[in-house]
Amino acid sequence: MSFNLLSIASSGVRANSELLQTTSKNIANVNTEGYVRERTEHSTMIDNQVGRGETYRLLNQFAQEQLNRDTSNKTFFEQFVVEANRVDTLFSEESNSLSTSVNSLFNNVQGALNQPSSTVSRSLVMTDAENLINQMDRLSGIVFDQKNIVNEQLEIFTDEANGLVQKISTLNQDIAAVNGTNNAADASSTYNERDKAIRDLSELIDIETLDGPNGEKLVFMGTGEAVVMQNGSFNLFSMRGDPDPNFKELKLDVNGGKVVPLEVDTSKLKGKIGGLLAFRDDILVPAQNQIGQMGLAIADSFNEQNKLGMDANGELGGNIFNIPAVGGYAYAANTGGSTMTATLEPGKGSELPASDFIVTYTSGTTVEIQPVDNKGEPLGNPSTANIVAGVIDSSTITSGESYGLQINVSGTGNTGDQFQIKLNSEAAASMSLTTGRGEDLALAAPIRTANDINNTGSATITVGEVTDVTTGSFSSSPVGLTNGPISIVKTANLDEYTVSDGVNTSTFTITPPAENMLQQAGNGFELYGFDFDLEGTTATGDTFTLEFNEGGFDDNRNGLKLAELQSGELVRQNVVSGTNADNHKTFNQAYAGLVSDIGVVTSQAKTNGEAFEALAQQSEAWYESLSGVNLDEEAANLLRFQQSYAASAQVLATARTIFDTLLSAAR
């Protein structure tokens, strides 16, 4: 009896010692991040012996996987909102507003219209033109700086992710080495360390896990690519830019180091890395493209209108803004020796969408031009064009449109070679003024009209409108009509007129009303680049003249056209739009839309972030309810196991006393 009692007491002491050891370990690790609570259980008594205890981690795999997913979503929006808030604040500042600079420029143009010959008012326009360029450069610089910050953080996070991937793989091997052996129970810290590494990785990217052989955890990205595989193999991340080295893209090194691009889908690629990529693609890229697009549209429209006027020196106006050319980025896979530079074709600023372009050789002399969105996805159908004398522009397009691009090509490209054109994103930071002289502002119109003093009818000739100074009867220095003044005389026949420039004469019958008279005259007069209307009733013999505006420096007619650009819808909105859609906005509307879009995207991210923060807290509570250490529960267990240990020890002491008594009686 005493022998059985001794055996029972000994096993009880041992069992309670194991329970106390497990409880003590839980209490000691209450503040250890990633620690999973453990429990020791014993089988029922067999042959008067308590079964050997089995210690295991209290872990709900479903709760753990849900926590990892919610952690990825939470950190995605946390990173996105932190970055987006900064840009939203900068663009919302009045001092950074592009609209302020645009309004100031056109306000001074209006002021110059009151005193066209004033050098002071002209100088104010040029000063504001310089300020507008500086403002675009500043805004573009803000976006560029944020891109650099994103690239730096992506490099840091990628290195961190690679370290975690390697760590998980190493820990998998350690676990596999002890799996199924007596040492498996002692490897709980290794399991905890691996699970902590997996959770840390989920903060950087969205991951899914599967149970592998020998206790391993196989890790996959949310997009499906394997990251940690069995037998210690793994893939690593890298950030590389092709073709733009400054535009980092997430790559995965697989198959012995062969780089394979991942599909960067921000709905699947979450975590901090996904948040940074989404911020770059959804805010930075559109912002910089739209700033550049607005700058090019303003510069082009101002240049083209200024060239239709006469400056203070009596010469045809020239460019005020210098529109830059940017180099095309060649893809690494190109096999030809071609290079490309791109700029805006003069007069095509309103055709340029706020996008990048991919130019692909379809043969040695033909290309496709494909606009792409902020994620590199195609927009609409590609245009096709011939390369003529090393130039691609609107005149060489064979189908589709040129999108306002003028591309200069050198060298020979092979079929399939591709170039990325980033005219918009690089233009805002490289624009400049071609002149700082107020005298170069062409406020006057180069033509003027007059009614003959002897006219008997009530008709008057309009002031005329210039549409082109590159062809017809204009010369550039000084302004003049090549063959002299143009006269138009009403003949005796109904609706018939005779027009002459001193050399060429045309008698024609108009189709009432008497508008665009030179266009109706034909015989070459329609090519002169200007026209006029007759308003009222003409009498036979009434004569009207049109001549160059020599000495007309107080004229502001072309200045009025310059001022009207402020309200002109000259900024293209979409590559693809409906037939009846309003696809163009004014400069101020376009900038207001940019600021509004940034604010809306940021606000939506904040709302989504709050929702996922709540979900992550719920998942954390669910996970911790089983795996976390509860000090109250452990304290109660400690007291209970201590009492049980003391009781078993007392039984052991009693058994020894009985045994000693029996031995004494036998002597």
Number of C-alpha atoms within 10 A of each C-alpha: 9 16 12 13 17 21 18 20 25 18 19 23 22 17 24 24 16 21 25 22 15 20 24 15 13 22 19 11 15 16 11 11 11 20 21 27 24 19 16 18 14 15 11 11 12 8 10 14 17 20 16 16 16 12 18 17 18 15 17 14 10 11 19 19 20 19 23 26 24 26 28 31 31 27 26 30 31 23 21 28 25 16 21 27 17 12 21 21 13 17 23 15 9 10 11 17 18 26 18 14 21 20 16 18 23 20 16 20 25 20 16 25 23 14 16 27 20 16 14 13 20 25 19 19 24 23 16 20 24 19 17 23 23 19 22 25 22 16 23 25 15 17 23 18 12 19 20 13 14 21 20 13 15 23 19 13 20 20 16 15 24 19 15 20 22 19 17 28 25 17 21 26 19 17 22 20 14 16 17 12 9 9 12 18 15 12 14 19 14 15 24 18 18 23 19 18 20 23 22 19 26 26 25 25 29 28 27 21 17 12 11 15 13 16 18 25 24 21 25 17 18 18 18 13 15 19 24 24 19 18 15 17 13 20 18 21 21 18 17 17 14 15 17 18 11 12 16 20 19 20 19 19 16 16 9 7 10 10 15 12 14 15 14 17 14 19 12 18 25 32 29 27 29 29 27 29 27 24 26 24 17 20 24 26 23 22 25 26 24 26 27 28 28 29 26 28 24 22 24 25 21 21 23 21 23 26 25 26 30 35 27 23 16 23 20 26 28 22 20 25 23 16 23 17 18 20 18 24 20 22 15 13 11 15 14 17 12 18 16 20 19 21 22 25 20 15 16 20 25 22 22 25 23 29 27 21 26 22 24 21 25 18 16 17 16 19 25 23 26 24 24 19 18 18 14 13 10 15 15 13 14 21 18 22 25 21 19 14 10 14 19 24 22 17 13 17 19 14 12 14 18 25 23 19 23 21 24 20 19 14 11 16 23 17 17 17 22 27 25 23 28 23 27 28 25 22 27 29 23 17 22 20 16 13 16 16 15 20 22 24 32 34 33 30 29 33 25 20 20 15 16 15 9 9 16 14 14 11 18 20 20 17 17 19 20 19 15 17 20 13 10 16 18 22 15 16 10 14 23 21 21 14 13 15 17 20 20 21 20 19 19 11 9 11 15 15 22 16 23 18 20 12 9 12 17 16 17 17 15 17 11 7 12 18 17 17 22 21 18 16 19 14 14 13 23 16 15 19 19 23 22 19 18 18 14 12 12 20 16 16 16 22 26 21 18 23 17 21 19 16 13 20 21 15 22 23 22 25 24 17 18 24 21 13 17 19 13 13 17 24 28 22 20 18 18 12 11 8 7 6 9 12 16 18 18 19 24 19 14 22 21 15 15 19 18 15 17 22 20 13 17 25 16 13 21 19 13 16 21 15 14 21 19 13 19 22 15 15 21 19 15 18 22 18 15 17 20 23 22 15 13 10 10 17 14 12 16 19 12 15 20 16 13 19 21 15 16 22 18 14 19 22 14 16 22 16 13 17 16 12 11 12 10 9 7 6 5
